[in-house]
Amino acid sequence: MKNYKALIKSIILFNIITTIGFAQQKAKTKDINQRLIQFSGIVVEGDSLRPVPYTSIIVNKSNRGTISDYFGYFSFVAQLGDTITFSAIGLTNALFFIPDTLSTNRYSLIQVLRTDTISLRETVVYPWPSKEQFKSAFLALHLPDDDLTRADKNMKREDMKARMAGMAADASLNYKYTMQGYQSKLYYAGQMPPNNLLNPIAWAKFIEAWKNGDFKKKKDSSDY
């Protein structure tokens, strides 16, 4: 009988403790829900009011936060009384304190970030570690020709002929040759094309060129 009464007391005590704990947890959850708000807004530059994309938005002393999108817009869940830090590359950080007296569960903000101007001291870079090495390098310096001298060298007739001999035809010249071939075929369509083997004028020019030595092999400068 005594064990039965002790069991009943234990069950009643457990139910009371569970009810009190559940009520406390429910009150705590309700209090937290009352402090949560939907915090949203846009981040812009102070000079041009252009949106600042991918701004880092962090709640201080926590790992919560978000980043703004390409248009500078952001939205996340925060608590009343949170301190928010806005940071972006090239702009100064900004802090915002969410008021803890809000009566609504939403809050919007237009956050302005100022340009971060950093002035650095003048830095002079020298390619030589000492004045003696600079003097030696300066005395051994070979100055290139001026623009006119280089142009004269590039415009030499022998060099231009050598470059022209090894230069392939470009697209426009190939197109011209192709169109000329098509035109010749259309001009002699339906008949035999002319044969210079029977052309006396062509034979006369050939014999004259042969007498003048035009077909002789010209000696190259590399043969000497």
C-alpha positions in Angstrom: 0.0 0.0 0.0 2.8 2.4 0.9 4.5 1.6 -2.5 1.3 2.4 -4.3 0.9 5.8 -2.6 4.6 6.6 -3.3 4.1 5.7 -7.0 1.1 8.0 -7.3 3.0 10.9 -5.7 5.9 10.4 -8.1 3.5 10.5 -11.1 1.8 13.6 -9.8 5.1 15.3 -9.2 6.4 14.4 -12.6 3.3 15.8 -14.3 3.6 19.0 -12.3 7.3 19.4 -13.3 6.6 18.6 -17.0 3.7 21.1 -17.1 5.8 23.9 -15.5 8.7 23.2 -17.9 6.4 23.1 -20.9 4.8 26.3 -19.9 8.2 28.0 -19.4 9.4 26.7 -22.8 6.2 27.9 -24.4 6.6 31.3 -22.8 10.2 31.5 -23.9 9.4 30.5 -27.5 6.6 33.1 -27.5 9.0 35.8 -26.3 11.5 34.8 -28.9 8.9 34.9 -31.7 7.8 38.3 -30.5 11.4 39.6 -30.8 11.9 38.1 -34.4 11.4 40.4 -37.4 11.9 40.2 -41.1 14.7 42.7 -41.7 15.1 43.7 -45.4 16.3 46.7 -47.4 18.8 47.8 -50.1 22.5 48.9 -49.9 23.5 51.9 -52.1 26.6 54.0 -52.6 26.7 57.4 -50.9 28.0 59.3 -54.0 25.9 57.9 -56.9 23.2 56.0 -55.0 23.9 53.0 -57.2 23.2 49.6 -55.6 26.1 47.8 -54.0 26.0 44.1 -55.0 27.2 41.3 -52.8 27.5 43.3 -49.6 28.3 41.3 -46.5 25.6 41.8 -43.9 26.4 40.1 -40.5 24.8 40.2 -37.1 27.5 41.2 -34.5 28.5 38.5 -32.0 26.9 35.7 -34.0 27.2 33.7 -37.2 24.0 34.9 -38.7 23.7 37.1 -41.7 23.4 37.2 -45.5 24.7 39.0 -48.5 22.9 41.4 -50.9 22.1 40.3 -54.4 23.2 41.9 -57.6 20.8 44.8 -57.1 21.9 45.4 -53.5 18.7 43.9 -52.0 18.8 41.8 -48.9 16.3 40.1 -46.5 16.7 37.8 -43.5 15.3 37.1 -40.1 16.8 39.2 -37.2 16.0 40.0 -33.6 15.1 43.3 -32.0 18.2 44.9 -30.6 20.6 43.3 -33.0 23.5 45.3 -34.3 24.1 44.7 -38.0 27.4 45.3 -39.8 27.5 46.2 -43.5 30.8 45.7 -45.4 31.8 45.8 -49.0 35.2 46.1 -50.8 36.2 49.7 -51.5 33.5 51.1 -49.1 33.6 51.9 -45.4 31.8 49.6 -43.0 28.5 50.7 -41.5 26.7 49.7 -38.3 22.9 49.7 -37.8 21.1 49.0 -34.5 17.6 47.5 -34.9 15.4 49.3 -32.4 13.9 47.1 -29.6 10.7 49.1 -29.4 9.2 48.0 -32.7 5.6 47.0 -32.7 5.6 45.2 -36.1 7.4 42.1 -37.3 8.9 43.8 -40.3 11.5 46.5 -40.8 13.0 48.0 -44.0 16.2 50.0 -44.4 18.1 51.9 -47.1 21.7 51.6 -46.0 24.2 54.1 -47.5 27.9 53.1 -47.7 30.6 55.7 -48.3 33.7 55.3 -50.5 36.7 54.2 -48.6 39.6 56.4 -49.7 43.1 55.2 -48.7 46.1 57.4 -49.3 49.5 55.6 -49.5 52.9 57.1 -49.3 54.9 57.5 -52.5 56.9 54.4 -53.4 59.9 54.7 -55.7 61.1 51.5 -57.4 64.6 51.3 -58.7 65.7 48.4 -60.9 69.4 48.6 -59.7 70.4 48.1 -56.1 73.2 50.6 -56.2 74.4 53.7 -58.1 77.5 51.9 -59.4 75.4 49.2 -61.0 73.1 51.9 -62.5 76.2 53.7 -64.0 77.5 50.5 -65.5 74.1 49.6 -67.0 73.6 53.2 -68.3 77.1 53.2 -70.0 76.4 49.8 -71.6 73.0 50.8 -72.8 72.4 50.4 -76.5 69.7 52.9 -77.6 67.5 51.6 -80.4 67.1 53.5 -83.7 64.5 56.2 -83.9 61.2 55.6 -85.8 62.5 57.1 -89.1 65.6 54.9 -89.1 63.5 51.8 -88.4 61.0 52.7 -91.1 63.8 53.2 -93.7 65.2 49.7 -92.8 61.8 48.1 -93.1 61.1 49.8 -96.5 64.2 48.5 -98.2 63.4 47.1 -101.6 65.3 43.9 -101.2 63.6 43.1 -97.9 60.2 43.9 -99.2 60.7 41.6 -102.2 61.8 38.8 -99.9 58.8 39.3 -97.7 56.4 39.5 -100.7 57.9 36.2 -102.2 57.1 34.3 -99.1 53.8 36.0 -98.3 50.6 33.9 -99.0 47.6 35.4 -100.6 45.0 36.8 -98.2 41.2 36.2 -98.4 40.4 39.1 -100.7 43.1 38.1 -103.2 42.0 34.5 -103.2 38.4 35.6 -103.8 39.6 37.8 -106.7 41.5 34.9 -108.3 38.5 32.6 -107.9 36.1 35.1 -109.5 38.5 35.6 -112.4 38.6 31.8 -113.0 34.8 31.6 -113.0 34.6 34.6 -115.4 37.1 33.0 -117.8 35.1 29.8 -117.8 31.9 31.6 -118.5 33.6 33.7 -121.3 34.7 30.6 -123.1 31.7 28.5 -122.3 30.6 26.3 -125.2 33.9 26.6 -127.1 37.6 25.7 -126.8 39.7 28.1 -124.7 42.6 29.8 -126.5 45.9 27.9 -126.7 49.0 30.1 -126.5 51.0 27.3 -128.2 49.6 28.5 -131.5 49.8 32.2 -130.6 52.6 33.8 -132.7 52.7 36.9 -130.4 53.3 34.8 -127.4 56.1 32.9 -129.2 57.7 36.2 -130.2 57.7 37.4 -126.6 59.1 34.1 -125.4 62.0 34.2 -127.9 62.7 37.9 -127.0 62.8 37.1 -123.2 65.0 34.1 -123.9 67.5 36.3 -125.8 67.5 38.9 -123.0 68.4 36.2 -120.5 65.3 36.5 -118.4 65.2 32.8 -117.8 68.8 32.5 -116.4 69.1 31.6 -112.8 69.9 34.7 -110.7 72.7 34.4 -108.2 71.7 34.9 -104.7 73.8 36.9 -102.3 74.2 33.8 -100.1 76.1 32.1 -103.0 79.0 34.5 -102.4 
